[in-house]
Each structure stands twice: as C-alpha cells, then as structure tokens.
Amino acid sequence: MGIRTMLAIAVCAATALSGGTAVAAPGGTSAGTAGSTAATTVREDFNGDGYQDLAVAAPAATVAGHSWAGYLTVSYGSAKGLTTANTTVIDQNTPGVPGVPGDDHGFGYRMFAEDLDHDGLTDLALVTHEWFSSEGSAINGSVIVLWGNTGGITGQGAARIAASSDTQVGDNLTAGDFDGDGTRDLMMLHGDDGDFRSVLYGPFTRAGSPAREQRINMFDTDNYMSNTAAGDFNGDGIEDLCTFYVYENHAEGGKLWLGTPKGLSTTSTPLPSAAATAVGDFDKDGKDDLATRVIPNGITEDLPTDPGTIKIYYGSASGPSTTRTKTITQDTAGVPGVGEKGDQFGARLSAGDVNGDGYADLAAGVPFEAIEKTKGAGAVVLLKGGAGGLSGTGSQSFHQDSAGVPGVAETGDHFGGSVRLLDINKDGKADLAAGAPDENLDAVADGGAVWALRGAAAGLSTTGAFAFDPVDLGAPVPGSRFGLDLSNDNGPNIG
C-alpha cells in the first residue's frame, strides 16, 4: 500500500517509539539472563548514550545496480524515541565497510547487536552471502562487524570475522555468553566441514579475531540447522544454546547445548522441533523460557497454510522443560482474532517487558492475517507474562487499521513480518518495532516500512505511534523489503 500521505504528519513530527526494559536480546532472546542484571543493563546501544537503538535491514535492495545487494539502517533511541533525522544508512559502499555491493549479497539479512570487543559500546555483526577472495581462495559468506562509536556507527574500521581459505562462513549466526565470563560470543558456521559449528569467544579484536574458537559437531544426520535460540534456561548464570533441524520438508527436532564455565557442552539433549523462537522469563522465576512456533504435523511444507500455534517450554534446572509447557493459538481464550488457514500466528517472535511489571511479554507476528477482507495485511499480537507464565489474558492485537496506527491495511503488506521488543526511550517499558517488508510506497512494490508502538502500564499503546520507510531516509526503495529483518530478531524470514 502507499503510506506516504498517511505517514507524512507522523514522520515530520518525529514522534516515536518509546519505553522498554532491556529484557530482549540476542536473536529475540532475553537480554540479561537469569542471575544477571537484565532489567537494568542496557544493550543494543551503539553510541553509548544509555538508550537502546534499532538496526533495520533491507536485504533485497538494489544497490549500485546490483540486485539483492542490500543495506541496513541504524536508528538511535532518545527520550523522544526514534526519529528519521537520527538514522544512518549503511551498505557496502559506505567508507570502511569491507567489500563492495554485489548481486545476492543480502547485506544484513541476519544481524546481532552485541558488545563484541567489550568496550561498553554495542557492535553490529551481520551476515552477507558474498563470495570474496582471500589470498587467492574463494570464501563463501561473510560476517562483518560494524563497531559501536560514541558518535554512532559509521562503518569506519569495520572488519570481517577472520576465516580460513576455501571455507563457508556465517550460517546460523547466533550470539550469547556461552561461558559466563561477561563477554559476548558468536556461534556460526565457520569452516569447510558442514557438520561442525564454531563458537567464537569474545572479546574480539578490532581486526575481527576472537579470543578463542571451539568447534562442535552439531549434526547427527544429513539435515539442516533451521534456527536457533540462546538463553539461560537452567538459571545458572550462563547462557545455553538451542539448535533446531529440518530435512527436506520434515522437522528433525532440536538440541540443547548447555553453557558451562569452559564454554558450550559438546554433548546435547533432545528438544522438540520449532519453526521460530524467542526467549524471555515469562513467569519471573529466574530461568529463561523458550517460546516457539510449532511445525504443523512435523511437516515444514504445511507452514504456509498453518493457522499458527505457539508453544512455551518453561525453564527448569535441566533446561527448557518438556513437561511444563503452554500452548497458545488465536483460539485461546483472551487472544484477539480467530485461527484461520494461513494466518501463521507466531511466524516471528520477540520477548520483552512491555508493561514494566517484571514479567517478559511476547510479541507474535501474524504476517498473513486478513484484516476484514484484506488478505495478507498482517497483524501483531502481544501476549502478556505473569506469575503463571504467558496466557491469553489481556492480550492485544495491532494492525494498520487499528486506531492510531499510521497507514492503511492493504493486501500483502505482511505487517508483523518482523517484530522486536526493546527499550528506546529508557522508561522501563519495552516498545514494539514491527516490519511490513512488502509495504508498497508511492505505488512502488515491496519497499517496506517499520512501525513503532510505545510500551505502557496497560500494554502497547498507539499514542505517538511512528512509522518510517526508505523514502523517508533517502534510501533505495523498489523491492528493498525494508524491515524484513531487525537487529536481534531471530526468526526465519517470511516468504
């Protein structure tokens, strides 16, 4: 849809996203895990001013004539929230960023905001699909780190994570503190043996080298690691890693790798399958809980026609419990809407404390939800945490036809195609950032846009709702799919 006219007043006024605690972090996981100062620690703060910031990717954008070259934007939080005036656009033409734009690079299609060099400023690790030459050998894929700076991220001094020749790099990038030493680590494919994943332990040097590397065989059969989640599920103060697998169109279950003072355990315990994940302490018991989207009948081909089901595995002394669980759909009492074929409730998930009560809440994207007769317009549902964990009680739903939300719901916008809860104005209440990557802009298809709704004591509020898009930022528009990914939004991309 064209939202230019509808957004003009909101954009010019530059009122914005506000609120939020620092409970949501790497890949949609809890920002501070059990035993840490999650509620007071500010992360995703690229310029060190104490306000959380938001990185947005447009990985499908054409840059310098190259299709799917991609770019990203960094918007800085403040007491007033986000503004377009305080947003920077970065691509591989930006001075200091390694490489050059190229076809199918997908710059920023996966991003993690973490303090990798332990200097107190958040850095941004991002993945590209590029091929590049190192000492005459081709390397497939790249993880680039944009370093935080008190003046904001510029690209200057950016580095590729070091990699050996003739290797693949970047698949399944996930961040966490897997040895509990207070420095942030990265897990990823980082070598020529596809059965292994590497944990690169921080702190990283400014050249992109980790303090040490641990390689773990994370595969039993010829399957594919579809998604991940990191959090302190057993409450020991060290983050753990969940990995999930598919083979062809079949779900292949998951694995839990416990964090230890020496790093990730090299042995795992089994977990049920999951199509999307988020991590937060929904019952405030000091252990992170795992929120997942259920794969219907264990068949991934059924996901596009699935109404959508969310299942919570609550933390326990041994990790995510398979006996203490909660299942929520749009037919659950209190949840707005009705479960309908193809809605894909829970296609993207993010956790954060929206109302400031100390319990993590869960934002669930429903990107293919029909609004009245408008197919695929999309919505976001907020599920609230409490003493018993997540439930439908007090749930809220928002879309572009909701009162106070800029724009108009139109066919195929896919509002809720990405979701992120984080603190933008430092008021102790998490706010929602939601992408609609297939939003049309001035009749230009799939330009994309991002919305921001404020957290409040009663939940999310549309007061001061704000939206921005590539036109506002002077960035490439056609087919960019701006908002397809948000920093630390760990979900699988929608189709």
Protein Blocks (a to p, Z undefined) as FASTA:
>chain_A
ZZklmmmmmmmnopaceejdfkbceehiafbdghiafklmcghilnonopacdddddfkb
ceehiahkbpaddddddfkbpafklcccddfkbghiacjddehklgoiaccdddfkonop
acdddddfbdcdeehiacedjdddddddfkbpehgopacddddehiaehihpacddfkon
opacddddedjbfkbccdddddddfkopafbdcdddfbfbdcddfbdcdddfkonopacd
dddddehjacebjadddddfkbccfbdcdddddfbdcdddfkonopacddddddehhiak
lmmmpgbiaddddddfkbccfkbccdddfkbghiacjddehklgokaccdddfkonopac
dddddfkbcehjaghkbpaddddddfkopafehpacddfkbghiacjddehklgoiaccd
ddfkonopacdddddfkbceehiahkbpaddddddfkbccfehpacddfklnopafehnl
gokacghiabdcdZZ
